Amino acid sequence: MDLSEKESRVTAKQRVLVVDGLSETEEVLRAVLEPRGLMVDRIRSAATEQLAAKRRPSVMVLHVDEEPSPTSQPAGWQNVPRIVIGAAKVNDDCESAAGEHHLEKPFHYGELIRTIERLLAAAAD
């Protein structure tokens, strides 16, 4: 599938939520994804009340360092795919939940954007 096919499968209804991310991550994602019709938003904490204040995203991008990624999400968000960016490796014995993808720091924005596009295209099917 080439880039034009991926872009045609992405709709303006799709949203990407950056949680506790660097402002740089939000800026890069806005510059690349918003011209394609996606909405990009950012909050600083994955606390359930902050998540609940936002509309349900199509994909969440979470920055974590020492702590594992948050497991509680607002009602109706259980099937939202998550991309977890962190320095800590994921143990094989505590395998990530379905729909959770991990990028180890340092990461490349191209890899993050391709992962978001793949998840959005899968959600559009």
N, C-alpha and C positions, 0 to 999 in steps of 0.2 A: 504494500500500500504506500503510495507516495504522499507527500505533504499535502497536495491539493485535495486528495481524497479524505485525509484526516481532517482538514479544515472544514470540508463540506459536512462532516458528521458532527461537528461541534456546533451547538446552538447557543443563542444569546441567553437561554434559560439556565445554562450551566454556570456554576459558581465555584471558585477556588478560594478556600479560606486558609490563610497562613496564620498559624497559632504560635505565639511567642517566638516568631522568627525575627531575624535581623531585618531592619528596614530595607537593607540592600536586596534581600530576597524578594520582598514585596515589590520593590521598584522594578527589578528585572522581570518578574512575572507580569506586572502591569504593562510594561513596555512591549513584551512579546505577545501576551494573550489577549489583552483588551482590544487591540486592533482586529482580532479575529472574532470579536463579539462576546467574549467571556467577561464575567465580572470577577475582580480580584479584591479581596478584603483581608484585613489583618486585625487580630486581637492579640493582646500580650499574655493572656493566661488561658489555660485550658479548663479553668474552673467551670463547672456545669452551668452556673448562672450567667457567665459571660458568653458561653456557647449558645445558651438558650435565647439570648438577646439577639442573635443573628439568625438570618434565614438559613435553612438547611442547604449546605453546600453540596456540590457534586463530588468534590475531592477536598480533603484536608491535608495541609502540609504542616507537620509538627516538628519543631526544633527541640531536641532534648539533649542533655549532656550526661549527667550522672544518673538521673532518675529514669525509670522505665516510662514509656509513653502512657499517658492517662488512659484509663479503661472506661470510666464512666462518661456517658454522652447523653444529651437530651433524648427524650422519647422520640422515636422516628428517625434517629440518626444511626442506628445500629449497622446499617448496610452501606454507610458512607465510606468509600475507600480512603485509606490514610497512607501518606508517605511520611515516614519517620526519618528525620535527619539527625544523626548523633555521632558522638565520638566513640561511644561504647558499642562493642560488638554484641550481636544477639546470640545467646546461647542456643545450641541445637536442641537441648532438652526443654527449653521453654520457647518452642516454636511460635512465631507470630500468628496472630489471628488471620483468618481468611480476609483478604482485602487490605492487608497491611503490608506495605513495601518499605524496605529499609535502604537508606543511602548513608554510607559512612563518611564522616568528615575527614579530610576535606573532600567536598563533592564538586562536580562540575554542573553549571547551570544547564548545559545541553542535556545532560543525563536526567536532571530533574524535569525539564520541559518535555522530553520524550516520554518519561513515565507518566506525567500528567496527561499528555495527549493520548497515550495508550489507554489509560483508565477512563478518560472521557469518551473515547470512541467505543469502548466496551460497554459503557453505561448507555450509550445511544442506541445500541443494538437491541 
